[in-house]
Amino acid sequence: MNMMMYKEIGFLGLFLIFGLTTWAQDAEAEKAAEKALKNSTNLTWEANKELTANDFTGAESDYRRAISKSKKNAVAPYNLGNAYYNRESFSEAFGRYKQAGETATSKDGKHKSFHNMGNVFMKNKEYEKAVEAYKEALRNNPKDEETRYNLALAKEMLKKQQDEQQNDQDKDDKDKQDQQDQKDKNQDQNNQGDNNKDNEGEQDQDENKDQGDEGKNGDNKPEENQEGEGDKKKEQEQKPSEGDQPDQQKQQPRPNQLSKQQIQNLLEAMQNEEKKVQEKMEARKVRGKKIKNEKDW
């Protein structure tokens, strides 16, 4: 045997050794997975017994342990989902049903998981999602009449829900339109009221202007009379009325007004008169002087 043959045998041996090692590891892993699945299944049976005995706490704990033991056990999350569903914990139930549907390898397991997911959607009134879940369930088991009935019911409830939503939307739109129409109507009334006020104000101004013109004209009297009456009224305002004068002023007549020349003439006349009086008095003194008589003895 030459060196080349030794090399070929060496590579073949290595290949065989590597293949045997991988097979052994896979076998060991598969064996471990089977053991884990068996332990998970046993825990699932224990949880089922506890749930039947109304021990929800113990059942929930064992279901969780079973799920953690093996990812191939689709029954544990499905049964835990049923436990949550019966307690109306729909959010937790949906999560476990979804986990079971992703884990299940059989069509029956997937059908049951999607069917129950549809039930959760129906409880939450999410009818459109329920329709899709029931359709997926029927793809895995088209012969299930219960799923088919639930699908028809979900479609009917979805149509009713959509009609109600459309009616509500139409009602909201109508209410908004009515509010807008009422708002526009009120605005028009306000504008009309403002226009009426403006017209009334202009009319009042015209009437006041006309009345003012009539007052100036003195009830349509000729302007000559108006001016005369105005001068007379002005004179009356300047001259106090008799009723306003004191009694003493009423009894004493007002002196006549004399010019400067008249006053000068009067003074000269008074001086002349006084001079005449003085001359008369002097004449009387001369005539009245006594003569001394001498005695003739």
Sequence and secondary structure as in RCSB ss.txt:
>XXXX:A:sequence
MNMMMYKEIGFLGLFLIFGLTTWAQDAEAEKAAEKALKNSTNLTWEANKELTANDFTGAESDYRRAISKSKKNAV
APYNLGNAYYNRESFSEAFGRYKQAGETATSKDGKHKSFHNMGNVFMKNKEYEKAVEAYKEALRNNPKDEETRYN
LALAKEMLKKQQDEQQNDQDKDDKDKQDQQDQKDKNQDQNNQGDNNKDNEGEQDQDENKDQGDEGKNGDNKPEEN
QEGEGDKKKEQEQKPSEGDQPDQQKQQPRPNQLSKQQIQNLLEAMQNEEKKVQEKMEARKVRGKKIKNEKDW
>XXXX:A:secstr
  HHHHHHHHHHHHHHHHHHHHHHHHHHHHHHHHHHHHHHHHHHHHHHHHHHTT HHHHHHHHHHHHHH TT  H
HHHHHHHHHHHTT HHHHHHHHHHHHHH  SHHHHHHHHHHHHHHHHHTT HHHHHHHHHHHHHH TT HHHHHH
HHHHHHHHHHHHHHHHHHHHHHHHHHHHHHHHHHHHHHHHHHHHHHHHHHHHHHHHHHHHHHHHHHHTTT  HHH
HHHHHHHHHHHHHS  GGGS HHHHHS       HHHHHHHHHHHHHHHHHHHHHHHHHHHHT         
